[in-house]
Amino acid sequence: QVQVAESGGGSVQAGGSLTLSCTADRRTRSSNCMGWFRQAPGKEREGLAVIYNDGSKAFYADSVKGRFTITRDDAKNMIYLQMTNLKPEDTAMYYCAAGGVASGVGPHLFRLLVAAQNWGQGTQVTVSS
């Protein structure tokens, strides 16, 4: 199991920006990607973005494409989620995930991360109108 930990959440007004960070405690051959999810009260957990550990490929959900950017610092074994033009509907608990051996690019990467069950505790993002 890979342990991950998120940070960087907070409260912002609509139109504002935040950057979330996630660190993984180790590298493993059983995982070559990490990603971000969120869950709002009463809603299912939603995949947002996934990036390969070598940074070569990334995939975004339509709901955040063009506003959110996932990046990776391989030396630090960390990923980031830069969020811009935030909207009240972006309010949620944001989770980092790691795990699985990915190939290709597409929504299947979210299922891969969910199956690995390597979740952090989450960091809250609240966007006010």
N, C-alpha and C positions, 0 to 999 in steps of 0.2 A: 504494500500500500504506500502511496505517495501522500504525504501530508501537505496541504496547501493552506495558505492564510491570506485573506484579503484585507485591504485597508484603503482609505481614501474617500469613503463615503461622506455625505454631509447634506446640508440643506442649501438649495440655491433657488433663485427665481427663474421663471421661464425665460428661455433664451440664453441662460448661463451655461457654464462649462464646468466639468469635473474630470479628474483623471483618477481612475482606480488602479491599484497595484495588487499583484498576487505573487507570492513567492512559494516555490516548491522546495521541500526539504532535501530532495535528492533526485538524481537522475536514475532512470531505469530503462532497461532494454524493452520492457513491456509497455512503454509509453513514448509516443513521439509527437504528441500534440497536447495543447492546453486550450481552455476556452472560458468564456463568460456566459452565465445564465442570469436570469432574474425571475423573481416571483413576487407578484403583487398579492395583497390579501384577497382570498377567495378565487384566485386564478391559478392555473397550472404553471409549473416552472417552464420558462421560455428560453430557448437557446438564442444567443445573440451573435457571438463571433467565436471562431476557432482559428488557431494558428499552429502551424507545424513548428516543432522545436528548432528547426534550422531556419525558420522564418521565411521559407521559400514560398509558402502558400497560405492563404487565409480565406475564410468564407464568412459571409455575414447574412443574418436574417434580413428580409426585406424591410422589416419594421425599423431597422437602425442603419441600414445602408446609406452612406453619404453623410451621416451625422456622427457615427461612432467609428473609431479606428483602433484596431488591436495591434499591438506591437510586442516585441520580445527582446529582452536583453539576455542573450545566451550565457554570457559570462556570469551573470548573477542568478541565472535560472529563474527569471521573473518574467511575467507578462504584465501588460498595462492595457487599460481600456480608456481611451480619450473620448470623452463624450461632449459634444457641442450642441448648441441649439436645443437644449433640454426642454422637454414639455412636461406638463403635469402628469400625463399618462406614463412617463418614464419612472414615476415614483414606484419603488419596489425595493426588496432586498436583493442585492446583487451577489452572486456566488461565482467563485472560480472552480474550475474542474480540471483534472488531469487524468490521463490514462488511455489505454488502448493503443493499438498500432494502426494508424490511419493510412489510407491510400486514397488518392483522388481528392476531389473537392466537391462538397455538396452537403445537404442537410443530414446525410447519414453520419457525418462527423459528430453532430449533436447526440445522436443515439449512441455512438461509440463512447462518448464521454459519460453519458448517463449510466451506461452499463458498467463502467469502471468504478462508479460509486466512490470516487475520491473527491469529496466536497470539503470546502472550507466552512467556516461559521457564518460567513456572509457579512456584507457591509451595507448599511441602509443609505439609500439615496432618496431624498425628498425634494420634489420640485413644486414650488408654489406659483400660482398664477398672479 
